[in-house]
Amino acid sequence: MENFENMPRPEIVAVADAVAREKNIDKEDVLTAMEVAIQKAGRTKYGFEHDIRVSIDRKTGAISLSRYREVVADDAIIENEATQVPLKIAKTYDKSLKVGDYIIDQLPPIDFGRIAAQTAKGVIMQKVREAERNKQYEEYKEKIGTLINGTVKRVEFGNTILDIGKTEAVLRHDETIPREHFKNGDRVRAYVLDVRRETKGPQIFLSRTCPEFMAKLFTQEVPEIYDGVVQIMGVARDPGSKAKIAVKANDKTIDPVGACVGLKGIRVQAVVTELQGEKIDIVPYSEDKAQYIVSALAPAEVTKVVLDEENNRIEAVVSEDQFSLAIGRRGQNVKLASQLLGANIDVLTEEQERERRANENKVRTQRFMEALDVDDMIAHLLVAEGFSTIDEIAMVEQKELSEIEGFDDDVAAELQNRAKEFIAKRNKEFAAKSKKLNIDESLKEVAGLDQDMIITLAEKGVKNIDDLADLAADELIEMLGSDSITETEANEIIMSAREHWFNDEDKNEE
C-alpha cells in the first residue's frame, strides 16, 4: 500500500469559510459537499466500480483520497473484484486482517482537469443549494402559526406569490378575503398555514381567511391578549363579511370585551380594516353554556335555551320579532354562533317550540300507552317527568318512578316489569326479522339508528354498514321519513357509518 503525503491546503478551508458566510449555511455542509465532489472526480478517474472515499482535514484542508476493499471469506461469491478481496489474498498484504476488515490504499491527489473541475463545482453548488433549502425549511417551519409580512411579487392563476425575504410564499385564491385584489408591490400580512419540504425548496402556504389569522391580529392589537390577561376562547368567520370572537378575562377586574374594542373602538377597527371591513361581534365567554349561547346569538334576544349534550344539539327559542335577527342574513348569525360553540343550534320561535313540544309529547304519550298498556293519564305523567323512551323506564331506578305524584312502589314496579317485557319482546322480534332480512351485525352498531330504523332500511335494501355509508343524507331521510330524522342527524349517521373507511385508510398508510 502506497502512502502519499497529504499536503496542507489552506485555500480549501478559506473557500469553505467564504461560501458558508455568503450562503449563510454551516461550514461543515460546504466541506461535506467538497468531499462528495472530489469523490465523484476520483471515481471518474479510477473507475466507478471502485469504492473511493475522500476526507478533508477540517483544520489544514489536506485532502485524503483512498480506495477501500472489503475482506471477505475465501468461499464467498465475489460480486465486485474492485471492492472485495478474498481473505487468503488479503493476508498477503497484512496477516492481521480478518473478514469484514478493509484494505485501504492511499491514492495520489487528483490533478483536476477542466471537466473534472466543472463536475466538482456542480456537485458543490448542488449540495450548497440543498443545505440552503434545508436551512430555509427549518427556519420557516418554526413560523407555522405566526403572522408574516411580504410584498406581492406576481399573481399567477389567481394565486398571489409573495416575496417574504429569503424565499417566496403562496397565498392561494381560496385563502384570500372575497373582493380582495392585490397588485405587484403591495404589502400583505398573512398567517403561515403550512410549510412543506419540496425539491425546489420549501413551499410556504399562507392564509387570510382562517380564524387563526383574526385571532393573531387581535393578539397584536390588544396588549391584554398578548400578555395573557385576556384569552381568546373561539373564533368563527365568514371571511370578508362577518365574524364572532369569544373572549374571557383571567383577571375579574378587566372587561374582556372593552379591552378588545379599545378606546373609541380603535383596536377592533384596526382589525376590521385589515380584514377589508369584516363586521366583528366580540362575545363574552361564559362557563355557563346557556349564557354563552345567549351571548353568541347576539344581537338577537334569546328567551329560552334547551341543551341536548348527548347529540351535541342546542335549541334556542326566540320571540317572533327576534327570529330573523337570530338567523341573520343567509343564516349567517346562527351559523357563526354554531361554529363558535362547536354544536348545532336550532333557532325556533316560541310558537314553533310549543307546537314541536306538543307533537313530541303526543307521540311519546301514544308510544307509552301502546307499549306499557296504560291510560293516557299515566302516559302523560311519564312524559311530563322527562321520560322519552321505554328503555329509560326499564333502566331507571324504581325509586325515581315511585316518587312521581300519583305513583307508588307497586305502580313503579309494575311499569318497569311491563317495560322490560316490551323490550324483551321487541328484541326477539328484531332478532327474527334481522335473520330473515339477512341484516349484517355492522349495521346494528351504527350510532343514531334504532331497531325500527334498521328494519326499515333493510326492507329497502340497506343491509350492512357499507350500504349505509354509500347513501346521501337526502336518500336516508327519504327512506326513514322526514318525521323520523333531521338532515343534521342523517349526516351524523352517515359519517358514523363511514368511520371504518377512514380507519382502514389510516391502517393502510401505516
C-alpha positions in Angstrom: 0.0 0.0 0.0 1.5 3.3 -1.0 1.4 6.4 1.2 1.0 9.8 -0.2 1.7 12.8 1.9 -1.4 14.9 2.5 -0.3 18.4 1.8 -2.0 21.2 3.7 -4.5 23.1 1.5 -5.4 26.2 3.5 -7.2 27.6 0.4 -9.8 24.8 0.7 -10.7 25.9 4.3 -10.7 29.5 3.1 -13.2 28.8 0.3 -15.4 26.8 2.6 -15.5 29.7 5.0 -16.3 32.2 2.3 -19.1 30.1 0.8 -20.6 29.4 4.2 -20.7 33.1 5.0 -22.1 34.1 1.6 -24.8 31.5 1.6 -25.5 31.7 5.4 -25.1 27.9 5.9 -23.0 25.7 8.0 -19.3 25.4 7.0 -19.5 21.6 7.7 -22.1 21.3 4.9 -19.8 23.0 2.5 -16.8 20.8 3.3 -19.0 17.7 3.0 -20.1 18.9 -0.4 -16.5 19.3 -1.4 -15.7 15.7 -0.3 -18.6 14.4 -2.4 -17.4 16.4 -5.4 -13.8 15.1 -5.1 -15.1 11.6 -4.5 -17.0 11.8 -7.8 -14.0 13.1 -9.6 -11.9 10.2 -8.1 -14.4 7.6 -9.3 -14.4 9.2 -12.7 -10.6 8.8 -12.9 -10.1 5.4 -11.3 -13.4 3.8 -12.4 -16.9 3.8 -10.9 -16.6 0.2 -9.8 -14.1 1.3 -7.1 -15.1 2.3 -3.6 -13.3 5.7 -3.5 -13.6 7.7 -0.3 -12.4 11.3 0.5 -11.9 13.2 3.6 -10.8 16.8 4.1 -8.9 17.8 7.2 -11.1 20.4 8.9 -8.1 22.4 10.1 -5.4 22.1 7.4 -7.6 21.5 4.4 -5.4 18.4 3.5 -7.2 16.0 1.1 -7.0 12.3 1.7 -8.1 10.1 -1.3 -8.4 6.4 -0.5 -9.6 3.2 -2.1 -11.4 0.7 0.1 -11.6 -3.0 -0.5 -13.5 -5.3 1.9 -12.1 -8.6 3.1 -14.5 -11.4 2.5 -14.4 -15.2 3.2 -12.5 -17.4 0.8 -15.6 -19.3 -0.1 -17.7 -16.1 -0.6 -19.0 -15.2 -4.0 -17.1 -12.2 -5.2 -19.6 -9.7 -6.6 -17.1 -6.9 -7.4 -13.4 -7.6 -7.6 -12.6 -3.9 -7.3 -14.2 -3.7 -3.9 -13.9 -7.2 -2.4 -10.8 -9.3 -1.7 -10.7 -13.0 -0.5 -9.1 -13.5 2.9 -6.1 -15.5 1.7 -5.2 -12.7 -0.8 -5.7 -10.1 1.9 -3.3 -11.9 4.2 -0.5 -11.2 1.7 -1.0 -7.5 2.4 -1.4 -7.8 6.2 -1.6 -11.0 8.2 -3.7 -9.4 10.9 -6.6 -8.7 8.5 -9.8 -10.7 9.1 -13.2 -11.0 7.3 -15.1 -7.6 7.5 -11.9 -5.5 7.6 -10.9 -3.2 4.8 -7.7 -2.8 2.8 -7.2 0.9 2.5 -5.0 2.1 -0.4 -3.9 5.8 -0.3 -4.3 7.3 -3.8 -2.3 10.2 -5.2 -4.0 13.7 -5.2 -6.2 14.3 -8.2 -4.9 16.9 -10.8 -8.2 18.5 -11.6 -8.7 18.9 -15.3 -11.3 21.4 -16.7 -14.1 18.8 -16.9 -13.3 17.3 -13.5 -13.2 20.8 -12.0 -16.6 21.7 -13.6 -18.1 18.5 -12.3 -16.8 19.2 -8.8 -18.1 22.7 -8.9 -21.6 21.5 -10.0 -21.7 18.9 -7.2 -20.6 21.5 -4.6 -23.2 24.0 -5.7 -25.9 21.4 -5.7 -25.0 20.4 -2.1 -24.8 24.0 -1.1 -28.3 24.7 -2.6 -29.6 21.6 -0.7 -28.2 22.9 2.5 -29.7 26.3 1.9 -33.1 24.8 1.2 -32.9 22.6 4.4 -32.0 25.7 6.4 -34.9 27.7 4.9 -37.3 24.8 5.6 -36.3 24.5 9.2 -36.4 28.3 9.6 -39.9 28.8 8.2 -41.3 25.6 9.7 -40.9 27.3 13.1 -43.1 30.1 11.8 -46.2 28.0 11.2 -49.0 29.6 13.3 -47.5 33.1 13.1 -48.1 36.2 11.0 -45.7 37.1 8.3 -45.3 40.2 6.1 -44.5 40.1 2.4 -44.5 42.0 -0.9 -46.6 40.9 -3.8 -44.1 39.6 -6.5 -46.6 38.3 -9.0 -50.1 36.9 -9.4 -50.5 33.5 -11.1 -53.9 31.9 -11.9 -55.5 33.9 -9.0 -52.8 32.8 -6.5 -50.6 35.6 -5.1 -46.9 35.0 -4.8 -45.3 37.0 -2.0 -41.6 37.9 -1.5 -41.0 37.3 2.2 -37.3 37.9 2.2 -35.2 34.8 1.7 -37.8 33.0 -0.3 -41.4 33.1 -1.7 -44.7 32.2 -0.2 -48.0 31.3 -1.8 -51.4 32.9 -0.9 -53.9 30.8 -2.7 -57.0 32.4 -4.2 -59.3 30.5 -1.8 -57.3 31.8 1.2 -57.8 35.4 0.3 -60.7 37.5 1.5 -63.5 37.9 -1.1 -63.3 41.0 -3.3 -59.6 41.4 -2.2 -57.3 42.0 -5.1 -53.5 42.6 -5.0 -51.1 44.1 -7.4 -47.3 44.0 -7.7 -45.6 45.8 -4.9 -48.5 45.7 -2.4 -47.5 44.9 1.2 -49.5 42.0 2.6 -49.9 40.4 6.0 -50.9 36.8 6.3 -51.0 33.7 8.6 -48.5 30.9 7.9 -50.7 27.9 7.4 -48.2 25.2 6.3 -44.6 24.7 5.2 -43.8 21.7 3.0 -40.4 20.4 2.1 -40.1 20.1 -1.8 -37.2 19.5 -4.1 -37.2 23.1 -5.4 -37.2 24.5 -1.9 -39.7 24.9 1.0 -43.3 25.7 -0.1 -44.8 28.2 2.3 -48.6 28.5 2.2 -50.4 31.5 3.7 -54.0 32.3 4.6 -56.0 35.5 5.3 -59.4 33.6 5.7 -58.7 31.2 8.6 -60.0 32.0 12.1 -56.4 31.9 13.4 -55.5 35.0 11.3 -58.1 37.1 13.0 -57.0 35.7 16.4 -53.4 36.7 15.7 -54.4 40.2 14.6 -56.3 40.7 17.9 -53.2 39.4 19.8 -51.1 42.1 18.0 -53.6 44.9 18.6 -54.7 44.1 22.2 -51.9 44.1 24.8 -54.1 42.3 27.3 -54.4 39.3 24.9 -50.7 39.3 24.2 -49.9 39.3 27.9 -52.4 36.5 28.6 -54.7 38.6 30.8 -57.5 38.2 28.2 -57.9 34.9 26.5 -59.4 34.1 23.1 -61.8 31.2 23.6 -63.0 30.8 20.0 -63.2 32.4 16.6 -65.8 31.9 13.8 -65.6 33.7 10.5 -67.4 34.3 7.2 -64.4 35.9 5.6 -64.9 39.4 4.4 -68.5 39.6 5.7 -68.9 38.8 9.4 -67.1 37.2 12.3 -67.6 36.4 16.0 -64.7 36.1 18.6 -65.3 34.9 22.1 -63.0 36.3 24.9 -62.7 35.9 28.6 -60.6 37.7 31.2 -58.4 35.8 33.6 -58.5 38.9 35.8 -62.0 39.7 37.1 -61.3 43.5 37.2 -60.8 43.6 33.4 -63.7 43.8 30.9 -62.5 41.5 28.1 -64.9 43.0 25.5 -63.9 46.5 26.3 -60.2 45.6 26.1 -60.7 44.2 22.6 -62.8 47.2 21.4 -60.4 49.8 22.8 -60.9 53.5 23.3 -63.4 54.7 20.8 -63.2 51.3 19.1 -59.6 51.9 17.8 -58.4 48.4 18.5 -61.2 46.5 16.8 -61.3 49.0 14.0 -57.6 48.2 13.2 -58.6 44.5 12.8 -61.7 45.4 10.8 -59.6 47.5 8.4 -57.1 44.7 7.9 -60.0 42.3 7.2 -61.5 44.5 4.5 -64.4 45.7 6.6 -65.4 42.4 8.1 -68.0 43.1 10.8 -66.8 41.6 14.2 -69.0 40.6 17.1 -67.0 40.4 20.3 -68.7 37.8 22.6 -68.1 37.5 26.3 -67.2 33.8 27.1 -69.1 32.1 30.0 -68.6 28.8 31.7 -72.4 28.7 31.9 -73.2 27.2 28.5 -76.7 28.6 28.3 -75.4 32.1 29.0 -72.7 31.6 26.4 -75.3 30.6 23.8 -77.3 33.7 24.5 -74.2 35.9 24.1 -73.2 34.1 20.9 -76.6 34.7 19.2 -76.5 38.5 19.9 -77.8 40.9 18.8 -80.9 38.6 18.9 -82.5 38.2 22.4 -82.9 34.6 23.3 -85.8 33.7 25.7 -85.0 30.0 26.3 -82.2 27.6 25.7 -82.6 23.8 25.6 -79.3 21.7 25.6 -79.0 18.2 24.2 -75.4 17.4 25.1 -75.7 13.7 24.1 -76.4 14.7 20.5 -74.4 18.0 20.7 -77.5 20.0 19.8 -78.9 23.3 21.1 -82.4 24.7 20.7 -82.6 28.5 21.1 -86.1 29.9 21.5 -86.7 33.5 20.5 -89.8 35.7 20.1 -91.3 36.1 16.7 -89.8 39.6 16.1 -86.3 38.3 17.0 -86.3 35.3 14.8 -84.9 36.9 11.6 -82.3 38.7 13.7 -81.2 35.4 15.3 -80.9 33.6 12.0 -79.2 36.5 10.3 -78.8 37.3 6.6 -78.4 34.0 4.7 -78.3 32.2 8.1 -75.0 33.8 8.9 -75.6 34.7 12.6 -76.7 31.2 13.7 -74.0 29.6 11.5 -71.2 31.6 13.2 -72.7 31.0 16.6 -72.8 27.3 15.9 -69.1 27.3 14.8 -68.2 29.3 17.9 -69.9 26.8 20.2 -69.0 23.7 18.2 -72.6 22.5 18.3 -75.6 22.6 16.1 -78.0 25.4 17.0 -81.7 25.2 16.0 -83.5 28.5 16.3 -87.2 28.3 17.0 -89.9 30.9 17.6 -91.9 30.4 20.8 -94.9 29.2 18.8 -92.8 26.7 16.9 -91.3 25.4 20.1 -94.8 25.0 21.7 -96.0 23.1 18.6 -92.9 20.9 18.5 -93.1 20.1 22.2 -96.8 19.3 21.8 -96.2 17.0 18.9 -93.3 15.2 20.6 -95.3 14.8 23.8 -98.3 13.4 21.8 -96.0 10.8 20.0 -94.4 9.8 23.3 -97.7 9.6 25.1 -99.1 7.3 22.4 -96.0 5.2 22.5 -96.2 4.7 26.2 -99.9 3.9 26.1 -99.3 1.1 23.5 -96.1 -0.3 24.8 -97.0 -0.3 28.6 -100.8 -0.8 28.2 -101.6 2.2 30.4 -104.1 5.0 30.1 -103.3 8.5 28.8 -103.1 10.0 32.3 -100.2 7.7 33.4 -98.5 8.2 30.0 -98.8 12.0 30.3 -97.2 11.8 33.8 -94.3 9.9 32.4 -93.8 12.3 29.6 -94.1 15.3 32.0 -91.3 13.8 34.1 -89.0 13.8 31.1 -89.1 10.1 30.0 -88.9 9.7 26.2 -88.2 6.0 25.6 -89.4 2.7 27.0 -85.7 1.8 27.7 -85.4 4.8 30.1 -88.4 3.5 32.1 -86.9 0.0 32.2 -83.4 1.1 33.3 -84.2 3.9 35.8 -84.1 3.3 39.5 -87.5 2.2 40.7 -87.4 4.9 43.4 -87.4 7.6 40.8 -90.7 6.3 39.3 -92.4 5.8 42.7 -91.7 9.5 43.6 -93.8 10.7 40.7 -97.0 12.3 42.0 -99.8 9.7 42.0 -97.4 6.7 41.7 -96.3 4.3 44.5 -93.9 1.4 44.7 -96.4 -1.1 43.3 -97.2 1.1 40.3 -93.4 1.8 39.7 -92.6 -2.0 39.8 -95.5 -2.9 37.5 -94.4 -0.2 35.0 -90.8 -1.4 35.0 -91.9 -5.0 34.5 -94.1 -4.1 31.6 -91.3 -2.0 30.1 -88.8 -4.9 30.4 -91.4 -7.4 28.9 -91.9 -5.0 26.0 -88.1 -4.6 25.4 -87.6 -8.4 25.5 -90.4 -9.0 23.0 -89.1 -6.2 20.8 -85.6 -7.6 20.8 -86.9 -11.1 20.0 -88.9 -9.8 17.0 -85.9 -7.7 15.9 -83.6 -10.7 16.0 -86.1 -12.8 14.0 -86.5 -10.0 11.4 -82.8 -9.4 11.2 -82.2 -13.1 10.4 -85.0 -13.1 7.8 -83.7 -9.9 6.2 -80.1 -11.0 6.5 -79.0 -7.8 8.2 -75.3 -7.6 8.9 -74.2 -7.0 12.5 -72.2 -4.0 11.5 -75.4 -2.0 10.7 -76.6 -2.6 14.2 -73.5 -0.8 15.7 -74.0 2.5 13.9 -74.7 5.3 16.3 -78.1 7.1 15.8 -80.0 4.1 14.4 -82.7 2.4 16.4 -84.2 -1.1 15.7 -87.2 0.3 13.8 -84.9 2.3 11.6 -82.6 -0.7 10.9 -85.6 -2.8 9.9 -86.9 -0.1 7.6 -83.5 0.3 5.9 -83.1 -3.4 5.5 -86.5 -3.7 3.8 -85.3 -1.1 1.3 -82.0 -2.9 0.6 -79.6 -1.2 3.1 -78.4 -4.3 5.0 -74.8 -3.5 6.0 -72.6 -0.6 7.1 -71.2 -0.1 3.6 -74.7 0.2 2.0 -75.5 2.9 4.6 -72.2 4.7 4.1 -72.9 4.9 0.3 -76.1 6.9 0.9 -76.5 10.7 0.8 -78.4 12.4 3.6 -81.5 13.1 1.5 -81.7 9.4 0.4 -81.6 8.4 4.1 -84.3 10.9 5.1 -86.5 9.7 2.2 -86.1 6.1 3.3 -86.8 6.7 7.0 -89.3 9.6 6.6 -88.7 13.3 7.4 -90.7 12.9 10.7 -88.1 10.3 12.0 -84.9 12.1 11.3 -83.5 15.6 10.6 -80.9 16.4 8.0 -78.2 17.0 10.6 -79.0 13.6 12.2 -78.9 11.9 8.8 -75.4 13.4 8.1 -74.2 12.3 11.5 -75.4 8.7 11.0 -73.8 8.5 7.5 -70.5 9.9 8.8 -70.6 7.4 11.7 -71.1 4.6 9.1 -68.1 5.9 7.1 -65.7 6.0 10.0 -64.4 2.5 9.3 -63.4 3.6 5.8 -61.1 6.3 7.2 -59.8 3.9 9.9 -58.9 1.4 7.1 -57.1 4.1 5.1 -55.1 5.1 8.2 -54.1 1.4 8.8 -53.0 1.1 5.1 -50.9 4.2 5.3 -49.2 3.0 8.5 
